[in-house]
Amino acid sequence: MADSIMQEKKECYITGSVSGLHCHHVFDGCRRKASDKWGCWIWLRADYHNMSDRGVHFDSKLDLQIKQETQKRFEQLYGRNRFMQVFGKSYL
């Protein structure tokens, strides 16, 4: 798995907490391997991942926000064309 393009430190992307962290693949499902390869993943505290209703897997607004932020960062590094080649869909 490549280093995250979103974070340099192992801390919750939302809260900054350093305990109880889960690795969240921003683009999941059939795009999970591409998320690994291109560093499109973040650390999340368990409750912001999948252990409560406010977790990214249950909160569509939070999920979209993180996808958009990650797409913007990816495009800064590699461009829009590469994002579309790799992930096949724009979230912006």
PyMOL Python script that loads the backbone (N, CA, C, O; Angstrom):
from pymol import cmd

cmd.read_pdbstr("""\
ATOM      1  N   MET A   1       0.848  -1.179   0.000  1.00  0.00           N
ATOM      2  CA  MET A   1       0.000   0.000   0.000  1.00  0.00           C
ATOM      3  C   MET A   1       0.895   1.243   0.000  1.00  0.00           C
ATOM      4  O   MET A   1       1.847   1.338   0.775  1.00  0.00           O
ATOM      5  N   ALA A   2       0.576   2.176  -0.867  1.00  0.00           N
ATOM      6  CA  ALA A   2       1.323   3.436  -0.957  1.00  0.00           C
ATOM      7  C   ALA A   2       1.012   4.319   0.248  1.00  0.00           C
ATOM      8  O   ALA A   2      -0.026   4.164   0.891  1.00  0.00           O
ATOM      9  N   ASP A   3       1.911   5.234   0.546  1.00  0.00           N
ATOM     10  CA  ASP A   3       1.647   6.222   1.592  1.00  0.00           C
ATOM     11  C   ASP A   3       0.411   7.026   1.225  1.00  0.00           C
ATOM     12  O   ASP A   3       0.123   7.241   0.047  1.00  0.00           O
ATOM     13  N   SER A   4      -0.312   7.465   2.239  1.00  0.00           N
ATOM     14  CA  SER A   4      -1.506   8.278   2.018  1.00  0.00           C
ATOM     15  C   SER A   4      -1.140   9.621   1.395  1.00  0.00           C
ATOM     16  O   SER A   4      -0.177  10.263   1.814  1.00  0.00           O
ATOM     17  N   ILE A   5      -1.906  10.039   0.403  1.00  0.00           N
ATOM     18  CA  ILE A   5      -1.709  11.371  -0.172  1.00  0.00           C
ATOM     19  C   ILE A   5      -2.409  12.430   0.675  1.00  0.00           C
ATOM     20  O   ILE A   5      -2.247  13.626   0.437  1.00  0.00           O
ATOM     21  N   MET A   6      -3.189  11.987   1.666  1.00  0.00           N
ATOM     22  CA  MET A   6      -3.995  12.894   2.483  1.00  0.00           C
ATOM     23  C   MET A   6      -3.379  13.200   3.846  1.00  0.00           C
ATOM     24  O   MET A   6      -3.688  14.231   4.444  1.00  0.00           O
ATOM     25  N   GLN A   7      -2.524  12.332   4.336  1.00  0.00           N
ATOM     26  CA  GLN A   7      -1.999  12.487   5.688  1.00  0.00           C
ATOM     27  C   GLN A   7      -0.535  12.076   5.755  1.00  0.00           C
ATOM     28  O   GLN A   7      -0.098  11.156   5.063  1.00  0.00           O
ATOM     29  N   GLU A   8       0.205  12.767   6.591  1.00  0.00           N
ATOM     30  CA  GLU A   8       1.583  12.382   6.860  1.00  0.00           C
ATOM     31  C   GLU A   8       1.703  11.671   8.199  1.00  0.00           C
ATOM     32  O   GLU A   8       2.611  10.864   8.398  1.00  0.00           O
ATOM     33  N   LYS A   9       0.793  11.966   9.115  1.00  0.00           N
ATOM     34  CA  LYS A   9       0.831  11.377  10.450  1.00  0.00           C
ATOM     35  C   LYS A   9      -0.277  10.347  10.612  1.00  0.00           C
ATOM     36  O   LYS A   9      -1.318  10.422   9.960  1.00  0.00           O
ATOM     37  N   LYS A  10      -0.031   9.380  11.497  1.00  0.00           N
ATOM     38  CA  LYS A  10      -1.056   8.395  11.824  1.00  0.00           C
ATOM     39  C   LYS A  10      -1.948   8.983  12.917  1.00  0.00           C
ATOM     40  O   LYS A  10      -1.711   8.815  14.113  1.00  0.00           O
ATOM     41  N   GLU A  11      -2.990   9.682  12.446  1.00  0.00           N
ATOM     42  CA  GLU A  11      -3.960  10.302  13.337  1.00  0.00           C
ATOM     43  C   GLU A  11      -5.291  10.393  12.607  1.00  0.00           C
ATOM     44  O   GLU A  11      -5.337  10.393  11.377  1.00  0.00           O
ATOM     45  N   CYS A  12      -6.368  10.470  13.372  1.00  0.00           N
ATOM     46  CA  CYS A  12      -7.689  10.549  12.757  1.00  0.00           C
ATOM     47  C   CYS A  12      -7.773  11.786  11.868  1.00  0.00           C
ATOM     48  O   CYS A  12      -7.452  12.895  12.296  1.00  0.00           O
ATOM     49  N   TYR A  13      -8.200  11.583  10.645  1.00  0.00           N
ATOM     50  CA  TYR A  13      -8.326  12.659   9.662  1.00  0.00           C
ATOM     51  C   TYR A  13      -9.291  13.736  10.139  1.00  0.00           C
ATOM     52  O   TYR A  13      -9.133  14.908   9.797  1.00  0.00           O
ATOM     53  N   ILE A  14     -10.283  13.346  10.921  1.00  0.00           N
ATOM     54  CA  ILE A  14     -11.315  14.286  11.372  1.00  0.00           C
ATOM     55  C   ILE A  14     -10.976  14.915  12.710  1.00  0.00           C
ATOM     56  O   ILE A  14     -11.112  16.128  12.871  1.00  0.00           O
ATOM     57  N   THR A  15     -10.533  14.105  13.685  1.00  0.00           N
ATOM     58  CA  THR A  15     -10.363  14.605  15.049  1.00  0.00           C
ATOM     59  C   THR A  15      -8.912  14.826  15.468  1.00  0.00           C
ATOM     60  O   THR A  15      -8.647  15.574  16.409  1.00  0.00           O
ATOM     61  N   GLY A  16      -7.978  14.183  14.781  1.00  0.00           N
ATOM     62  CA  GLY A  16      -6.578  14.263  15.188  1.00  0.00           C
ATOM     63  C   GLY A  16      -6.203  13.256  16.264  1.00  0.00           C
ATOM     64  O   GLY A  16      -5.047  13.209  16.686  1.00  0.00           O
ATOM     65  N   SER A  17      -7.145  12.460  16.710  1.00  0.00           N
ATOM     66  CA  SER A  17      -6.891  11.433  17.717  1.00  0.00           C
ATOM     67  C   SER A  17      -5.887  10.418  17.187  1.00  0.00           C
ATOM     68  O   SER A  17      -5.824  10.158  15.985  1.00  0.00           O
ATOM     69  N   VAL A  18      -5.096   9.841  18.107  1.00  0.00           N
ATOM     70  CA  VAL A  18      -4.106   8.852  17.685  1.00  0.00           C
ATOM     71  C   VAL A  18      -4.414   7.451  18.205  1.00  0.00           C
ATOM     72  O   VAL A  18      -3.598   6.543  18.044  1.00  0.00           O
ATOM     73  N   SER A  19      -5.557   7.263  18.816  1.00  0.00           N
ATOM     74  CA  SER A  19      -5.901   5.936  19.324  1.00  0.00           C
ATOM     75  C   SER A  19      -7.176   5.403  18.669  1.00  0.00           C
ATOM     76  O   SER A  19      -8.035   6.167  18.230  1.00  0.00           O
ATOM     77  N   GLY A  20      -7.273   4.087  18.617  1.00  0.00           N
ATOM     78  CA  GLY A  20      -8.455   3.436  18.058  1.00  0.00           C
ATOM     79  C   GLY A  20      -8.651   3.718  16.574  1.00  0.00           C
ATOM     80  O   GLY A  20      -9.780   3.928  16.131  1.00  0.00           O
ATOM     81  N   LEU A  21      -7.576   3.725  15.807  1.00  0.00           N
ATOM     82  CA  LEU A  21      -7.647   4.123  14.399  1.00  0.00           C
ATOM     83  C   LEU A  21      -7.924   2.946  13.470  1.00  0.00           C
ATOM     84  O   LEU A  21      -7.474   1.824  13.702  1.00  0.00           O
ATOM     85  N   HIS A  22      -8.670   3.231  12.422  1.00  0.00           N
ATOM     86  CA  HIS A  22      -8.940   2.294  11.337  1.00  0.00           C
ATOM     87  C   HIS A  22      -8.451   2.933  10.045  1.00  0.00           C
ATOM     88  O   HIS A  22      -8.498   4.153   9.888  1.00  0.00           O
ATOM     89  N   CYS A  23      -7.984   2.103   9.129  1.00  0.00           N
ATOM     90  CA  CYS A  23      -7.597   2.575   7.801  1.00  0.00           C
ATOM     91  C   CYS A  23      -8.852   2.578   6.926  1.00  0.00           C
ATOM     92  O   CYS A  23      -9.515   1.551   6.782  1.00  0.00           O
ATOM     93  N   HIS A  24      -9.171   3.725   6.347  1.00  0.00           N
ATOM     94  CA  HIS A  24     -10.350   3.848   5.475  1.00  0.00           C
ATOM     95  C   HIS A  24      -9.894   4.088   4.044  1.00  0.00           C
ATOM     96  O   HIS A  24      -9.205   5.066   3.754  1.00  0.00           O
ATOM     97  N   HIS A  25     -10.287   3.184   3.153  1.00  0.00           N
ATOM     98  CA  HIS A  25     -10.038   3.355   1.723  1.00  0.00           C
ATOM     99  C   HIS A  25     -11.111   4.292   1.182  1.00  0.00           C
ATOM    100  O   HIS A  25     -12.295   3.955   1.180  1.00  0.00           O
ATOM    101  N   VAL A  26     -10.697   5.454   0.729  1.00  0.00           N
ATOM    102  CA  VAL A  26     -11.650   6.486   0.323  1.00  0.00           C
ATOM    103  C   VAL A  26     -12.523   6.008  -0.833  1.00  0.00           C
ATOM    104  O   VAL A  26     -13.735   6.222  -0.830  1.00  0.00           O
ATOM    105  N   PHE A  27     -11.923   5.376  -1.798  1.00  0.00           N
ATOM    106  CA  PHE A  27     -12.671   4.838  -2.931  1.00  0.00           C
ATOM    107  C   PHE A  27     -12.669   3.324  -2.748  1.00  0.00           C
ATOM    108  O   PHE A  27     -11.660   2.657  -2.979  1.00  0.00           O
ATOM    109  N   ASP A  28     -13.807   2.799  -2.334  1.00  0.00           N
ATOM    110  CA  ASP A  28     -13.871   1.393  -1.948  1.00  0.00           C
ATOM    111  C   ASP A  28     -14.522   0.529  -3.018  1.00  0.00           C
ATOM    112  O   ASP A  28     -14.667   0.951  -4.166  1.00  0.00           O
ATOM    113  N   GLY A  29     -14.905  -0.658  -2.644  1.00  0.00           N
ATOM    114  CA  GLY A  29     -15.502  -1.578  -3.604  1.00  0.00           C
ATOM    115  C   GLY A  29     -14.497  -1.948  -4.678  1.00  0.00           C
ATOM    116  O   GLY A  29     -13.363  -2.316  -4.369  1.00  0.00           O
ATOM    117  N   CYS A  30     -14.899  -1.856  -5.929  1.00  0.00           N
ATOM    118  CA  CYS A  30     -14.012  -2.214  -7.047  1.00  0.00           C
ATOM    119  C   CYS A  30     -12.842  -1.247  -7.189  1.00  0.00           C
ATOM    120  O   CYS A  30     -11.901  -1.526  -7.932  1.00  0.00           O
ATOM    121  N   ARG A  31     -12.884  -0.124  -6.493  1.00  0.00           N
ATOM    122  CA  ARG A  31     -11.807   0.876  -6.567  1.00  0.00           C
ATOM    123  C   ARG A  31     -10.835   0.784  -5.378  1.00  0.00           C
ATOM    124  O   ARG A  31      -9.922   1.601  -5.258  1.00  0.00           O
ATOM    125  N   ARG A  32     -11.032  -0.204  -4.510  1.00  0.00           N
ATOM    126  CA  ARG A  32     -10.204  -0.341  -3.314  1.00  0.00           C
ATOM    127  C   ARG A  32      -8.723  -0.553  -3.653  1.00  0.00           C
ATOM    128  O   ARG A  32      -7.857   0.077  -3.045  1.00  0.00           O
ATOM    129  N   LYS A  33      -8.428  -1.424  -4.608  1.00  0.00           N
ATOM    130  CA  LYS A  33      -7.031  -1.675  -4.981  1.00  0.00           C
ATOM    131  C   LYS A  33      -6.380  -0.416  -5.537  1.00  0.00           C
ATOM    132  O   LYS A  33      -5.205  -0.158  -5.278  1.00  0.00           O
ATOM    133  N   ALA A  34      -7.137   0.369  -6.300  1.00  0.00           N
ATOM    134  CA  ALA A  34      -6.599   1.634  -6.818  1.00  0.00           C
ATOM    135  C   ALA A  34      -6.350   2.610  -5.670  1.00  0.00           C
ATOM    136  O   ALA A  34      -5.368   3.351  -5.693  1.00  0.00           O
ATOM    137  N   SER A  35      -7.229   2.618  -4.667  1.00  0.00           N
ATOM    138  CA  SER A  35      -7.008   3.469  -3.493  1.00  0.00           C
ATOM    139  C   SER A  35      -5.704   3.092  -2.807  1.00  0.00           C
ATOM    140  O   SER A  35      -4.937   3.967  -2.406  1.00  0.00           O
ATOM    141  N   ASP A  36      -5.446   1.789  -2.670  1.00  0.00           N
ATOM    142  CA  ASP A  36      -4.180   1.320  -2.096  1.00  0.00           C
ATOM    143  C   ASP A  36      -2.993   1.795  -2.925  1.00  0.00           C
ATOM    144  O   ASP A  36      -2.038   2.362  -2.394  1.00  0.00           O
ATOM    145  N   LYS A  37      -3.064   1.561  -4.214  1.00  0.00           N
ATOM    146  CA  LYS A  37      -1.945   1.862  -5.114  1.00  0.00           C
ATOM    147  C   LYS A  37      -1.622   3.346  -5.160  1.00  0.00           C
ATOM    148  O   LYS A  37      -0.450   3.723  -5.201  1.00  0.00           O
ATOM    149  N   TRP A  38      -2.650   4.198  -5.154  1.00  0.00           N
ATOM    150  CA  TRP A  38      -2.456   5.634  -5.334  1.00  0.00           C
ATOM    151  C   TRP A  38      -2.480   6.429  -4.024  1.00  0.00           C
ATOM    152  O   TRP A  38      -2.414   7.658  -4.053  1.00  0.00           O
ATOM    153  N   GLY A  39      -2.572   5.747  -2.879  1.00  0.00           N
ATOM    154  CA  GLY A  39      -2.524   6.438  -1.585  1.00  0.00           C
ATOM    155  C   GLY A  39      -3.804   7.162  -1.210  1.00  0.00           C
ATOM    156  O   GLY A  39      -3.775   8.137  -0.459  1.00  0.00           O
ATOM    157  N   CYS A  40      -4.917   6.691  -1.727  1.00  0.00           N
ATOM    158  CA  CYS A  40      -6.210   7.332  -1.439  1.00  0.00           C
ATOM    159  C   CYS A  40      -6.881   6.650  -0.249  1.00  0.00           C
ATOM    160  O   CYS A  40      -7.920   6.002  -0.377  1.00  0.00           O
ATOM    161  N   TRP A  41      -6.260   6.818   0.890  1.00  0.00           N
ATOM    162  CA  TRP A  41      -6.787   6.269   2.132  1.00  0.00           C
ATOM    163  C   TRP A  41      -6.419   7.213   3.268  1.00  0.00           C
ATOM    164  O   TRP A  41      -5.485   8.008   3.169  1.00  0.00           O
ATOM    165  N   ILE A  42      -7.185   7.099   4.352  1.00  0.00           N
ATOM    166  CA  ILE A  42      -6.969   7.956   5.522  1.00  0.00           C
ATOM    167  C   ILE A  42      -7.146   7.145   6.797  1.00  0.00           C
ATOM    168  O   ILE A  42      -7.741   6.067   6.787  1.00  0.00           O
ATOM    169  N   TRP A  43      -6.625   7.674   7.883  1.00  0.00           N
ATOM    170  CA  TRP A  43      -6.872   7.105   9.199  1.00  0.00           C
ATOM    171  C   TRP A  43      -8.121   7.753   9.777  1.00  0.00           C
ATOM    172  O   TRP A  43      -8.288   8.970   9.706  1.00  0.00           O
ATOM    173  N   LEU A  44      -8.986   6.943  10.345  1.00  0.00           N
ATOM    174  CA  LEU A  44     -10.186   7.439  11.023  1.00  0.00           C
ATOM    175  C   LEU A  44     -10.334   6.733  12.357  1.00  0.00           C
ATOM    176  O   LEU A  44     -10.033   5.546  12.487  1.00  0.00           O
ATOM    177  N   ARG A  45     -10.804   7.483  13.351  1.00  0.00           N
ATOM    178  CA  ARG A  45     -11.190   6.876  14.613  1.00  0.00           C
ATOM    179  C   ARG A  45     -12.352   5.923  14.334  1.00  0.00           C
ATOM    180  O   ARG A  45     -13.149   6.178  13.431  1.00  0.00           O
ATOM    181  N   ALA A  46     -12.459   4.850  15.078  1.00  0.00           N
ATOM    182  CA  ALA A  46     -13.469   3.817  14.823  1.00  0.00           C
ATOM    183  C   ALA A  46     -14.876   4.381  14.658  1.00  0.00           C
ATOM    184  O   ALA A  46     -15.618   3.952  13.774  1.00  0.00           O
ATOM    185  N   ASP A  47     -15.249   5.346  15.512  1.00  0.00           N
ATOM    186  CA  ASP A  47     -16.608   5.891  15.424  1.00  0.00           C
ATOM    187  C   ASP A  47     -16.828   6.722  14.168  1.00  0.00           C
ATOM    188  O   ASP A  47     -17.968   6.884  13.732  1.00  0.00           O
ATOM    189  N   TYR A  48     -15.766   7.249  13.580  1.00  0.00           N
ATOM    190  CA  TYR A  48     -15.906   7.983  12.319  1.00  0.00           C
ATOM    191  C   TYR A  48     -15.689   7.077  11.109  1.00  0.00           C
ATOM    192  O   TYR A  48     -15.831   7.509   9.965  1.00  0.00           O
ATOM    193  N   HIS A  49     -15.345   5.821  11.373  1.00  0.00           N
ATOM    194  CA  HIS A  49     -15.175   4.868  10.280  1.00  0.00           C
ATOM    195  C   HIS A  49     -16.445   4.042  10.102  1.00  0.00           C
ATOM    196  O   HIS A  49     -17.239   4.309   9.200  1.00  0.00           O
ATOM    197  N   ASN A  50     -16.639   3.039  10.958  1.00  0.00           N
ATOM    198  CA  ASN A  50     -17.797   2.160  10.774  1.00  0.00           C
ATOM    199  C   ASN A  50     -18.406   1.650  12.072  1.00  0.00           C
ATOM    200  O   ASN A  50     -19.156   0.673  12.068  1.00  0.00           O
ATOM    201  N   MET A  51     -18.089   2.303  13.175  1.00  0.00           N
ATOM    202  CA  MET A  51     -18.572   1.825  14.469  1.00  0.00           C
ATOM    203  C   MET A  51     -19.680   2.696  15.080  1.00  0.00           C
ATOM    204  O   MET A  51     -20.026   2.519  16.248  1.00  0.00           O
ATOM    205  N   SER A  52     -20.231   3.622  14.311  1.00  0.00           N
ATOM    206  CA  SER A  52     -21.365   4.423  14.773  1.00  0.00           C
ATOM    207  C   SER A  52     -22.090   4.999  13.560  1.00  0.00           C
ATOM    208  O   SER A  52     -21.588   4.938  12.438  1.00  0.00           O
ATOM    209  N   ASP A  53     -23.259   5.550  13.795  1.00  0.00           N
ATOM    210  CA  ASP A  53     -24.053   6.140  12.716  1.00  0.00           C
ATOM    211  C   ASP A  53     -23.357   7.323  12.051  1.00  0.00           C
ATOM    212  O   ASP A  53     -23.633   7.639  10.894  1.00  0.00           O
ATOM    213  N   ARG A  54     -22.457   7.976  12.778  1.00  0.00           N
ATOM    214  CA  ARG A  54     -21.763   9.123  12.182  1.00  0.00           C
ATOM    215  C   ARG A  54     -20.548   8.706  11.361  1.00  0.00           C
ATOM    216  O   ARG A  54     -19.873   9.553  10.776  1.00  0.00           O
ATOM    217  N   GLY A  55     -20.269   7.415  11.316  1.00  0.00           N
ATOM    218  CA  GLY A  55     -19.134   6.905  10.554  1.00  0.00           C
ATOM    219  C   GLY A  55     -19.298   7.134   9.060  1.00  0.00           C
ATOM    220  O   GLY A  55     -20.413   7.221   8.545  1.00  0.00           O
ATOM    221  N   VAL A  56     -18.184   7.228   8.387  1.00  0.00           N
ATOM    222  CA  VAL A  56     -18.158   7.529   6.955  1.00  0.00           C
ATOM    223  C   VAL A  56     -18.924   6.482   6.133  1.00  0.00           C
ATOM    224  O   VAL A  56     -19.437   6.794   5.058  1.00  0.00           O
ATOM    225  N   HIS A  57     -19.001   5.260   6.630  1.00  0.00           N
ATOM    226  CA  HIS A  57     -19.731   4.219   5.896  1.00  0.00           C
ATOM    227  C   HIS A  57     -21.248   4.360   6.025  1.00  0.00           C
ATOM    228  O   HIS A  57     -21.992   3.686   5.313  1.00  0.00           O
ATOM    229  N   PHE A  58     -21.711   5.231   6.925  1.00  0.00           N
ATOM    230  CA  PHE A  58     -23.141   5.418   7.132  1.00  0.00           C
ATOM    231  C   PHE A  58     -23.599   6.854   6.896  1.00  0.00           C
ATOM    232  O   PHE A  58     -24.798   7.111   6.793  1.00  0.00           O
ATOM    233  N   ASP A  59     -22.670   7.775   6.809  1.00  0.00           N
ATOM    234  CA  ASP A  59     -22.974   9.196   6.633  1.00  0.00           C
ATOM    235  C   ASP A  59     -22.573   9.606   5.213  1.00  0.00           C
ATOM    236  O   ASP A  59     -21.400   9.862   4.945  1.00  0.00           O
ATOM    237  N   SER A  60     -23.542   9.666   4.318  1.00  0.00           N
ATOM    238  CA  SER A  60     -23.240   9.923   2.903  1.00  0.00           C
ATOM    239  C   SER A  60     -22.638  11.306   2.677  1.00  0.00           C
ATOM    240  O   SER A  60     -21.840  11.485   1.757  1.00  0.00           O
ATOM    241  N   LYS A  61     -23.007  12.289   3.504  1.00  0.00           N
ATOM    242  CA  LYS A  61     -22.429  13.631   3.350  1.00  0.00           C
ATOM    243  C   LYS A  61     -20.943  13.625   3.698  1.00  0.00           C
ATOM    244  O   LYS A  61     -20.127  14.220   2.993  1.00  0.00           O
ATOM    245  N   LEU A  62     -20.604  12.948   4.787  1.00  0.00           N
ATOM    246  CA  LEU A  62     -19.197  12.844   5.183  1.00  0.00           C
ATOM    247  C   LEU A  62     -18.414  12.044   4.144  1.00  0.00           C
ATOM    248  O   LEU A  62     -17.292  12.410   3.794  1.00  0.00           O
ATOM    249  N   ASP A  63     -18.997  10.965   3.656  1.00  0.00           N
ATOM    250  CA  ASP A  63     -18.356  10.151   2.637  1.00  0.00           C
ATOM    251  C   ASP A  63     -18.043  10.982   1.393  1.00  0.00           C
ATOM    252  O   ASP A  63     -16.926  10.934   0.879  1.00  0.00           O
ATOM    253  N   LEU A  64     -19.014  11.736   0.915  1.00  0.00           N
ATOM    254  CA  LEU A  64     -18.806  12.573  -0.274  1.00  0.00           C
ATOM    255  C   LEU A  64     -17.757  13.649  -0.002  1.00  0.00           C
ATOM    256  O   LEU A  64     -16.917  13.916  -0.861  1.00  0.00           O
ATOM    257  N   GLN A  65     -17.793  14.263   1.163  1.00  0.00           N
ATOM    258  CA  GLN A  65     -16.815  15.297   1.507  1.00  0.00           C
ATOM    259  C   GLN A  65     -15.391  14.744   1.437  1.00  0.00           C
ATOM    260  O   GLN A  65     -14.500  15.382   0.876  1.00  0.00           O
ATOM    261  N   ILE A  66     -15.181  13.572   2.001  1.00  0.00           N
ATOM    262  CA  ILE A  66     -13.846  12.970   2.004  1.00  0.00           C
ATOM    263  C   ILE A  66     -13.440  12.566   0.589  1.00  0.00           C
ATOM    264  O   ILE A  66     -12.282  12.741   0.211  1.00  0.00           O
ATOM    265  N   LYS A  67     -14.364  12.033  -0.190  1.00  0.00           N
ATOM    266  CA  LYS A  67     -14.069  11.690  -1.584  1.00  0.00           C
ATOM    267  C   LYS A  67     -13.673  12.941  -2.374  1.00  0.00           C
ATOM    268  O   LYS A  67     -12.723  12.902  -3.156  1.00  0.00           O
ATOM    269  N   GLN A  68     -14.386  14.036  -2.178  1.00  0.00           N
ATOM    270  CA  GLN A  68     -14.082  15.273  -2.896  1.00  0.00           C
ATOM    271  C   GLN A  68     -12.719  15.824  -2.496  1.00  0.00           C
ATOM    272  O   GLN A  68     -11.946  16.243  -3.357  1.00  0.00           O
ATOM    273  N   GLU A  69     -12.417  15.828  -1.202  1.00  0.00           N
ATOM    274  CA  GLU A  69     -11.126  16.322  -0.738  1.00  0.00           C
ATOM    275  C   GLU A  69      -9.989  15.464  -1.294  1.00  0.00           C
ATOM    276  O   GLU A  69      -8.938  15.977  -1.676  1.00  0.00           O
ATOM    277  N   THR A  70     -10.214  14.168  -1.333  1.00  0.00           N
ATOM    278  CA  THR A  70      -9.185  13.263  -1.841  1.00  0.00           C
ATOM    279  C   THR A  70      -9.014  13.431  -3.343  1.00  0.00           C
ATOM    280  O   THR A  70      -7.889  13.427  -3.843  1.00  0.00           O
ATOM    281  N   GLN A  71     -10.113  13.579  -4.064  1.00  0.00           N
ATOM    282  CA  GLN A  71     -10.008  13.804  -5.505  1.00  0.00           C
ATOM    283  C   GLN A  71      -9.245  15.090  -5.791  1.00  0.00           C
ATOM    284  O   GLN A  71      -8.391  15.116  -6.678  1.00  0.00           O
ATOM    285  N   LYS A  72      -9.538  16.150  -5.057  1.00  0.00           N
ATOM    286  CA  LYS A  72      -8.827  17.421  -5.266  1.00  0.00           C
ATOM    287  C   LYS A  72      -7.328  17.253  -5.040  1.00  0.00           C
ATOM    288  O   LYS A  72      -6.519  17.762  -5.816  1.00  0.00           O
ATOM    289  N   ARG A  73      -6.962  16.544  -3.983  1.00  0.00           N
ATOM    290  CA  ARG A  73      -5.540  16.322  -3.694  1.00  0.00           C
ATOM    291  C   ARG A  73      -4.891  15.467  -4.783  1.00  0.00           C
ATOM    292  O   ARG A  73      -3.792  15.774  -5.245  1.00  0.00           O
ATOM    293  N   PHE A  74      -5.569  14.404  -5.188  1.00  0.00           N
ATOM    294  CA  PHE A  74      -5.058  13.547  -6.262  1.00  0.00           C
ATOM    295  C   PHE A  74      -4.815  14.375  -7.519  1.00  0.00           C
ATOM    296  O   PHE A  74      -3.769  14.251  -8.157  1.00  0.00           O
ATOM    297  N   GLU A  75      -5.779  15.217  -7.872  1.00  0.00           N
ATOM    298  CA  GLU A  75      -5.654  16.021  -9.087  1.00  0.00           C
ATOM    299  C   GLU A  75      -4.537  17.046  -8.980  1.00  0.00           C
ATOM    300  O   GLU A  75      -3.920  17.382  -9.990  1.00  0.00           O
ATOM    301  N   GLN A  76      -4.260  17.554  -7.777  1.00  0.00           N
ATOM    302  CA  GLN A  76      -3.117  18.451  -7.594  1.00  0.00           C
ATOM    303  C   GLN A  76      -1.816  17.719  -7.915  1.00  0.00           C
ATOM    304  O   GLN A  76      -0.891  18.294  -8.490  1.00  0.00           O
ATOM    305  N   LEU A  77      -1.760  16.456  -7.540  1.00  0.00           N
ATOM    306  CA  LEU A  77      -0.551  15.665  -7.735  1.00  0.00           C
ATOM    307  C   LEU A  77      -0.424  15.093  -9.140  1.00  0.00           C
ATOM    308  O   LEU A  77       0.665  15.086  -9.713  1.00  0.00           O
ATOM    309  N   TYR A  78      -1.547  14.609  -9.701  1.00  0.00           N
ATOM    310  CA  TYR A  78      -1.481  13.824 -10.937  1.00  0.00           C
ATOM    311  C   TYR A  78      -2.381  14.316 -12.070  1.00  0.00           C
ATOM    312  O   TYR A  78      -2.245  13.862 -13.206  1.00  0.00           O
ATOM    313  N   GLY A  79      -3.289  15.229 -11.778  1.00  0.00           N
ATOM    314  CA  GLY A  79      -4.170  15.767 -12.814  1.00  0.00           C
ATOM    315  C   GLY A  79      -5.518  15.062 -12.909  1.00  0.00           C
ATOM    316  O   GLY A  79      -5.685  13.924 -12.471  1.00  0.00           O
ATOM    317  N   ARG A  80      -6.466  15.774 -13.494  1.00  0.00           N
ATOM    318  CA  ARG A  80      -7.839  15.263 -13.645  1.00  0.00           C
ATOM    319  C   ARG A  80      -7.895  14.053 -14.568  1.00  0.00           C
ATOM    320  O   ARG A  80      -8.594  13.080 -14.282  1.00  0.00           O
ATOM    321  N   ASN A  81      -7.157  14.113 -15.678  1.00  0.00           N
ATOM    322  CA  ASN A  81      -7.198  12.990 -16.618  1.00  0.00           C
ATOM    323  C   ASN A  81      -6.771  11.694 -15.955  1.00  0.00           C
ATOM    324  O   ASN A  81      -7.394  10.654 -16.170  1.00  0.00           O
ATOM    325  N   ARG A  82      -5.718  11.742 -15.155  1.00  0.00           N
ATOM    326  CA  ARG A  82      -5.249  10.530 -14.472  1.00  0.00           C
ATOM    327  C   ARG A  82      -6.294  10.053 -13.472  1.00  0.00           C
ATOM    328  O   ARG A  82      -6.525   8.850 -13.347  1.00  0.00           O
ATOM    329  N   PHE A  83      -6.931  10.986 -12.756  1.00  0.00           N
ATOM    330  CA  PHE A  83      -7.966  10.581 -11.803  1.00  0.00           C
ATOM    331  C   PHE A  83      -9.077   9.821 -12.523  1.00  0.00           C
ATOM    332  O   PHE A  83      -9.522   8.771 -12.059  1.00  0.00           O
ATOM    333  N   MET A  84      -9.514  10.348 -13.643  1.00  0.00           N
ATOM    334  CA  MET A  84     -10.593   9.707 -14.392  1.00  0.00           C
ATOM    335  C   MET A  84     -10.143   8.357 -14.956  1.00  0.00           C
ATOM    336  O   MET A  84     -10.936   7.416 -14.998  1.00  0.00           O
ATOM    337  N   GLN A  85      -8.902   8.249 -15.382  1.00  0.00           N
ATOM    338  CA  GLN A  85      -8.384   6.965 -15.861  1.00  0.00           C
ATOM    339  C   GLN A  85      -8.387   5.919 -14.770  1.00  0.00           C
ATOM    340  O   GLN A  85      -8.747   4.764 -14.999  1.00  0.00           O
ATOM    341  N   VAL A  86      -7.976   6.338 -13.561  1.00  0.00           N
ATOM    342  CA  VAL A  86      -7.824   5.405 -12.445  1.00  0.00           C
ATOM    343  C   VAL A  86      -9.164   5.075 -11.803  1.00  0.00           C
ATOM    344  O   VAL A  86      -9.462   3.907 -11.554  1.00  0.00           O
ATOM    345  N   PHE A  87      -9.980   6.103 -11.530  1.00  0.00           N
ATOM    346  CA  PHE A  87     -11.191   5.897 -10.739  1.00  0.00           C
ATOM    347  C   PHE A  87     -12.493   5.950 -11.554  1.00  0.00           C
ATOM    348  O   PHE A  87     -13.534   5.494 -11.082  1.00  0.00           O
ATOM    349  N   GLY A  88     -12.442   6.492 -12.747  1.00  0.00           N
ATOM    350  CA  GLY A  88     -13.560   6.408 -13.667  1.00  0.00           C
ATOM    351  C   GLY A  88     -14.782   7.229 -13.343  1.00  0.00           C
ATOM    352  O   GLY A  88     -15.801   7.110 -14.025  1.00  0.00           O
ATOM    353  N   LYS A  89     -14.710   8.060 -12.321  1.00  0.00           N
ATOM    354  CA  LYS A  89     -15.865   8.859 -11.908  1.00  0.00           C
ATOM    355  C   LYS A  89     -15.387  10.064 -11.133  1.00  0.00           C
ATOM    356  O   LYS A  89     -14.492   9.957 -10.294  1.00  0.00           O
ATOM    357  N   SER A  90     -15.986  11.224 -11.412  1.00  0.00           N
ATOM    358  CA  SER A  90     -15.662  12.435 -10.657  1.00  0.00           C
ATOM    359  C   SER A  90     -16.653  12.599  -9.512  1.00  0.00           C
ATOM    360  O   SER A  90     -17.851  12.363  -9.669  1.00  0.00           O
ATOM    361  N   TYR A  91     -16.134  13.006  -8.362  1.00  0.00           N
ATOM    362  CA  TYR A  91     -16.977  13.255  -7.189  1.00  0.00           C
ATOM    363  C   TYR A  91     -17.146  14.747  -6.933  1.00  0.00           C
ATOM    364  O   TYR A  91     -17.765  15.145  -5.947  1.00  0.00           O
ATOM    365  N   LEU A  92     -16.601  15.565  -7.812  1.00  0.00           N
ATOM    366  CA  LEU A  92     -16.677  17.026  -7.653  1.00  0.00           C
ATOM    367  C   LEU A  92     -17.907  17.586  -8.320  1.00  0.00           C
ATOM    368  O   LEU A  92     -18.131  18.796  -8.286  1.00  0.00           O
TER     369      LEU A  92
END
""", "prot")
cmd.dss("prot")
cmd.show_as("cartoon", "prot")
cmd.util.cbc("prot")
cmd.orient("prot")
